[in-house]
Amino acid sequence: MRNIFRLLICLIGFSQITFSQKNNNDTFPDGTVIPNWFKDYTKIELKNLGKKYCITDYGVSKDSTKIQTLAIQKIIDKASANGGGVIIIPKGVFLSGALFFKPKTSLYISDKATLKGSDNISDYPIMPSRMEGQNLDYFPALVNAYGVDGFSISGKGTLNGNGSKYWEAFWARRKVNPKCTNLEVSRPRLVFVWNSNNVQLQDVKLINSGFWTNHFYKCNNVKIIDVYIFSPHIEAKAPSTDAIDLDICSNVLIKGCYMSVNDDAIALKGGKGPYADQDENNGPNANIIIEDCHFGFCHSALTNGSESIHNRNVIMRNCQIDGASRLLWLKMRPDTPQRYEFIRVENIKGEAKTCLAVFAWKQFFDLKGRPDVPLSYGDNITLKNIDLKCDTFYGVENDPNVRLSNFTFENLNIEATNAAIDKSLIKGVTFKNVCVNKELIK
């Protein structure tokens, strides 16, 4: 009789509360008001992007087998020199190496148009860059914007990283050396935006990146709306093809996107190493909203780390999860001081192998002579209004170098193979109307 009563509480409470008040909470998790900027979903219109530079009108051939980096770059440079404009990729397939957008230029990829990356790494000249939480000389992306405020990528067309040769090279290297790092195999990203504000990506398809798909470093006011991001995870597995990497960014809206990649979908980064918090090249992510998105296969829908020092005010809401390895992952790197705080994941439905994952990330870590292990913190984390089928609900590791506090689990309906919960691992943990395998958690 008692079990039946508990089941009724679970079903009635969950059905009345879950998803009933979408987005009525108008504040970030720390209580600060969400600016109206986050509620403006206005799409960029081609007519408002300035003078149109259709690449085939300026000397670019329609030959889909010809690498045309220099010709396309010349058009970008010309547009910038003449006061700005939009570079239009018309219907067809156009091959290119690294392209560098300049001030007052944008990219528009027409319906049934494809800008396809060269699979020859020599078409991506090494230059100052940022990868895996460190500033270094590295290969640029197919599309790059360094200091381009107002940069946008729009249209219904496709950016194709053409990554299969890079993936094959990576897995071949891993066979020779299973401990090889991600940077040992030369691979380009698809999009890299550095030190640029008021950036918008919308409607385009971003597929088959050689490395990370989208990387934003030191950017403010970024909107990614209705974008399709894909790389394969079976047969031809695309390693390290994160959908969106936010690296020291503030005010970011990711809305209405589909993401299925062979690594993390959204990863918050910002630096790594025992003294990462003292390096001016590193820093925090703040004020991130992810909403109305659909996640296919990925290692995690939302990841903090593995190169990250401080993430604050992160909301993920109103999302469908289909096949993610983890819903929320706090990667605790043993060689880096980290603070992940004021994170709220709410109004989620679907399936994932693990709901909450918190454990040490020991891949390639190095204390570099530091005598002590820096402490890391997870504080004010909320999982709310979630209906999830998973293998493990509470994947929290007992780590003496990690301090977890003030976690709230509210209005959860969880079906889990492993339902074990050790409340002692989190200081100040609250369970409110949480049902795991139809049992109410006290």
C-alpha positions in Angstrom: 0.0 0.0 0.0 2.8 2.4 0.9 4.5 1.8 -2.5 1.3 2.5 -4.3 0.9 5.8 -2.4 4.5 6.8 -3.3 3.8 6.0 -6.9 0.7 8.2 -6.9 2.7 11.0 -5.4 5.3 10.7 -8.2 2.8 10.6 -11.0 0.5 13.3 -9.8 3.2 15.7 -8.7 5.3 15.2 -11.8 2.4 15.5 -14.3 1.2 18.7 -12.7 4.5 20.5 -12.5 6.8 19.2 -15.3 6.9 21.5 -18.4 3.9 23.4 -17.2 5.7 26.8 -16.9 8.3 27.0 -19.7 10.6 29.9 -19.3 8.6 31.7 -16.6 11.7 32.0 -14.5 13.1 35.3 -15.7 16.4 35.2 -13.8 19.7 33.4 -14.1 20.5 30.8 -11.4 22.3 33.4 -9.2 19.2 35.6 -9.2 20.2 38.3 -11.7 17.7 39.3 -14.3 18.0 37.8 -17.8 18.4 40.7 -20.2 15.9 41.1 -23.0 18.7 40.4 -25.5 18.2 36.7 -24.7 14.5 37.0 -25.8 15.2 38.5 -29.2 15.3 35.7 -31.8 15.3 38.0 -34.8 16.8 36.4 -37.8 19.4 38.2 -39.9 18.1 39.1 -43.4 20.3 39.0 -46.5 19.1 42.4 -47.6 20.5 44.0 -44.4 24.0 42.6 -44.8 25.3 45.3 -47.2 26.7 44.9 -50.6 26.4 41.4 -52.0 29.5 39.6 -53.3 28.4 36.4 -55.0 31.7 34.5 -55.4 30.9 33.3 -59.0 30.5 37.0 -60.1 34.1 37.7 -58.9 36.2 35.1 -60.5 35.4 31.9 -58.6 34.9 28.9 -60.8 31.9 26.5 -60.6 34.4 23.6 -60.7 33.6 21.6 -57.6 37.0 19.8 -57.7 39.2 22.9 -57.6 40.6 24.4 -54.5 39.7 28.1 -54.6 41.0 29.5 -51.4 42.9 32.4 -52.9 40.1 33.5 -55.2 37.5 33.5 -52.3 39.8 35.2 -49.9 40.4 38.0 -52.5 36.7 38.6 -52.6 36.5 38.8 -48.7 39.4 41.3 -48.7 37.8 43.4 -51.5 34.5 43.6 -49.6 36.2 44.7 -46.4 38.3 47.3 -48.2 35.2 48.7 -49.9 33.3 49.2 -46.6 32.0 45.7 -46.0 29.4 43.3 -47.4 28.2 39.8 -47.5 30.1 37.0 -49.3 27.5 34.8 -51.0 28.1 31.1 -51.8 25.7 30.3 -54.6 24.1 26.9 -55.4 26.8 24.3 -56.0 29.9 22.9 -54.2 33.0 25.1 -53.7 36.2 23.8 -52.3 38.5 25.9 -50.1 41.1 26.0 -47.4 41.2 28.4 -44.5 39.3 31.6 -45.1 39.6 34.7 -43.0 36.7 37.1 -42.7 37.6 40.7 -42.2 35.8 43.6 -40.4 32.3 44.3 -41.7 32.1 41.1 -43.7 29.7 38.2 -43.3 29.1 34.8 -44.9 25.8 33.7 -46.6 25.5 30.1 -47.8 22.6 29.8 -50.2 20.1 26.9 -50.3 21.7 23.9 -52.0 25.1 25.6 -51.7 28.1 23.9 -50.0 31.3 25.5 -48.9 33.5 22.4 -48.5 36.8 22.2 -46.7 40.0 20.9 -48.3 41.2 17.6 -47.0 44.8 18.7 -47.4 46.1 20.2 -44.2 48.6 22.3 -46.1 45.6 24.5 -47.1 45.3 25.6 -43.4 48.6 27.5 -42.6 49.7 27.3 -39.0 49.2 30.6 -37.1 48.5 31.9 -33.6 45.4 30.2 -32.3 43.8 28.6 -29.3 43.1 24.9 -28.7 42.3 22.8 -25.7 42.7 25.6 -23.2 46.0 26.9 -24.4 47.2 29.6 -26.8 49.5 28.2 -29.4 50.3 28.1 -33.0 47.9 25.8 -34.7 45.9 25.2 -37.9 43.0 27.6 -38.5 39.5 26.6 -39.3 37.8 26.6 -42.6 35.9 29.8 -41.7 37.7 32.2 -39.4 36.8 35.5 -37.9 39.5 37.3 -35.8 38.2 40.6 -34.3 35.1 40.8 -36.6 32.3 42.4 -34.6 28.9 41.7 -36.1 30.1 38.6 -38.0 27.4 36.3 -39.1 26.9 33.0 -41.0 23.4 32.6 -42.4 21.5 30.9 -45.2 20.1 27.5 -45.7 23.2 26.0 -47.2 26.0 23.8 -45.8 29.5 24.1 -44.4 31.1 20.7 -44.9 34.4 20.0 -43.2 35.2 17.1 -45.4 36.8 15.5 -42.4 37.1 11.8 -43.3 40.8 11.8 -44.1 41.5 13.6 -40.9 39.5 11.1 -38.9 41.3 8.2 -40.5 44.7 9.8 -39.7 43.7 10.2 -36.1 42.5 6.7 -35.6 45.6 5.3 -37.4 47.8 7.3 -34.9 45.8 6.0 -32.0 46.5 2.5 -33.1 50.2 3.2 -33.0 50.1 5.2 -29.8 46.8 4.8 -27.7 47.9 7.7 -25.5 48.4 10.2 -28.3 46.9 13.6 -27.7 44.3 15.2 -29.8 46.8 17.7 -31.1 49.3 15.1 -32.4 47.2 14.7 -35.6 46.9 17.7 -37.8 43.2 18.6 -38.2 41.3 21.8 -38.9 38.1 23.0 -37.1 35.1 24.1 -39.1 34.4 27.6 -37.6 36.7 29.6 -35.3 35.7 33.0 -34.0 38.1 35.0 -31.8 37.6 38.2 -30.0 34.4 39.1 -31.8 31.2 40.5 -30.4 27.6 40.4 -31.6 28.0 37.3 -33.6 25.2 35.3 -35.1 25.0 31.9 -36.8 21.6 30.8 -38.1 19.9 28.2 -40.2 23.0 26.7 -41.8 24.1 23.0 -41.7 27.5 22.4 -40.2 28.7 18.9 -40.9 31.8 16.6 -40.9 34.3 18.8 -39.2 37.9 17.6 -39.0 38.1 18.7 -35.4 35.9 20.9 -33.2 32.9 22.1 -35.2 32.4 25.6 -33.7 34.9 27.3 -31.4 34.3 30.7 -29.9 37.1 32.3 -28.0 36.8 35.5 -26.0 33.5 36.5 -27.6 30.5 38.4 -26.2 26.9 38.4 -27.4 26.8 35.3 -29.5 23.5 33.8 -30.9 23.3 30.4 -32.6 19.8 29.8 -33.8 18.2 26.9 -35.7 21.6 25.4 -36.8 22.0 21.8 -37.7 25.3 20.3 -36.5 26.4 16.7 -37.3 29.3 14.4 -37.5 29.1 10.6 -37.6 29.7 8.3 -34.6 29.3 4.9 -36.2 31.4 3.3 -39.0 33.4 6.5 -39.9 33.7 7.9 -36.4 34.6 11.6 -36.3 36.8 12.1 -33.2 36.7 15.3 -31.2 34.1 17.0 -33.3 32.4 19.0 -30.5 29.3 20.8 -31.8 29.9 24.1 -29.9 32.9 25.0 -27.7 32.5 28.2 -25.7 35.9 29.4 -24.5 35.8 32.5 -22.3 32.5 33.8 -23.6 29.7 35.8 -22.1 26.0 36.3 -23.1 25.5 33.3 -25.4 22.1 32.0 -26.7 21.9 28.6 -28.3 18.3 28.1 -29.5 16.5 25.6 -31.7 19.6 23.7 -32.8 20.1 20.0 -33.6 23.4 18.5 -32.4 24.7 15.0 -33.0 28.5 14.6 -32.9 31.1 12.1 -31.8 32.1 14.1 -28.8 30.6 16.7 -26.5 27.7 18.7 -27.9 28.2 21.9 -25.9 31.4 22.2 -24.0 32.3 25.2 -21.8 36.1 25.8 -21.8 38.5 28.4 -20.6 41.9 27.1 -19.7 43.8 24.2 -18.1 46.8 23.6 -15.9 47.8 24.0 -12.3 48.0 27.8 -12.6 45.4 28.3 -15.3 43.5 30.9 -13.2 46.6 33.1 -13.3 47.0 33.2 -17.1 45.5 36.2 -18.8 44.7 34.1 -21.8 42.2 32.1 -19.7 39.0 33.1 -18.0 35.3 32.4 -17.3 32.2 31.7 -19.2 29.1 33.5 -18.0 25.4 33.9 -18.9 24.8 31.0 -21.2 21.3 29.9 -22.2 20.7 26.7 -24.2 17.0 26.2 -25.1 14.6 24.3 -27.4 17.4 22.1 -28.7 17.5 18.5 -29.8 20.5 16.4 -29.0 21.2 13.2 -30.8 24.3 11.0 -30.1 27.0 12.9 -28.2 29.3 12.2 -25.3 27.4 14.8 -23.3 24.7 17.3 -24.0 26.2 19.9 -21.7 29.8 19.6 -20.5 31.8 21.8 -18.1 35.5 21.1 -19.0 37.8 19.4 -19.6 39.7 22.7 -20.0 37.8 25.1 -17.9 38.3 27.2 -14.8 35.0 29.0 -14.1 31.5 28.7 -15.5 28.7 30.7 -14.0 25.0 31.3 -14.8 24.3 28.5 -17.3 20.8 27.5 -18.2 19.8 24.5 -20.3 16.1 24.1 -20.8 13.3 22.7 -22.9 15.4 20.2 -24.7 15.0 16.7 -26.1 17.8 14.2 -25.5 18.1 11.1 -27.7 21.1 9.0 -27.1 23.5 11.3 -25.3 26.1 9.5 -23.1 25.5 12.1 -20.4 23.0 14.9 -19.8 25.1 17.1 -17.5 28.8 16.5 -17.1 31.1 18.2 -14.7 34.6 17.2 -15.8 36.9 17.7 -12.7 40.4 17.9 -14.0 42.9 17.0 -11.3 45.6 19.4 -12.5 43.3 22.5 -12.8 41.4 24.7 -10.3 37.8 24.8 -11.4 34.6 26.3 -10.2 31.3 25.4 -11.9 28.4 27.3 -10.2 24.9 28.4 -10.7 23.9 25.9 -13.4 20.3 24.9 -14.0 19.1 22.1 -16.3 15.3 22.0 -16.6 12.4 20.8 -18.7 14.3 17.9 -20.3 12.9 14.7 -21.8 14.5 11.7 -23.4 17.3 9.1 -22.9 20.9 9.3 -21.8 23.3 6.8 -20.4 24.0 9.0 -17.3 21.9 11.9 -16.0 24.4 13.6 -13.8 28.1 12.8 -14.2 30.8 14.3 -11.8 34.2 12.6 -11.8 37.9 13.2 -12.3 39.0 13.7 -15.9 42.5 12.4 -15.9 43.3 12.3 -19.7 46.6 14.1 -20.4 46.7 15.9 -17.1 50.0 17.3 -15.7 50.6 19.1 -12.4 53.9 20.6 -13.9 55.6 20.4 -10.6 52.9 21.9 -8.4 53.2 20.1 -5.1 49.5 20.2 -4.2 46.4 19.2 -6.2 44.3 22.3 -6.8 40.8 22.0 -5.5 37.7 22.2 -7.7 34.2 23.2 -6.9 30.6 22.5 -8.0 28.1 24.7 -6.3 24.4 25.7 -6.8 23.6 23.1 -9.4 19.9 22.4 -10.2 18.2 19.6 -12.2 14.5 20.3 -12.4 11.5 19.0 -14.4 13.2 16.1 -16.1 11.7 12.9 -17.5 14.7 10.7 -18.4 15.5 7.1 -19.0 19.1 6.3 -18.3 21.6 3.6 -17.1 22.9 5.7 -14.2 21.0 8.6 -12.5 23.5 9.8 -10.0 27.0 9.4 -11.4 28.9 11.3 -8.7 32.4 10.1 -7.8 33.9 10.4 -4.3 36.9 12.7 -5.0 38.9 14.3 -2.1 40.0 17.1 -4.4 36.4 18.2 -5.3 34.0 20.1 -3.2 30.3 19.7 -4.2 27.6 21.8 -2.5 24.0 23.0 -2.8 22.7 20.6 -5.5 18.9 20.6 -6.0 17.0 17.8 -7.7 13.3 18.8 -8.2 10.4 17.2 -10.1 12.3 14.4 -11.7 10.9 11.2 -13.2 13.8 8.9 -13.7 14.0 5.3 -15.0 17.5 4.0 -14.2 19.3 0.7 -14.2 21.7 2.0 -11.5 19.5 4.0 -9.1 22.1 4.2 -6.3 22.4 7.7 -4.6 25.0 8.6 -2.1 23.9 11.9 -0.6 27.0 12.3 1.5 29.0 13.2 -1.6 27.3 16.6 -1.9 27.0 19.1 1.0 23.6 20.5 1.0 21.8 18.2 -1.4 18.0 18.5 -1.8 15.5 16.1 -3.3 12.0 17.4 -3.9 9.5 15.2 -5.7 12.1 13.0 -7.3 11.0 9.5 -8.4 13.6 7.0 -9.5 12.1 3.8 -10.9 8.7 4.9 -9.5 10.1 5.2 -6.0 10.0 8.6 -4.3 13.4 9.6 -3.0 13.2 10.8 0.6 
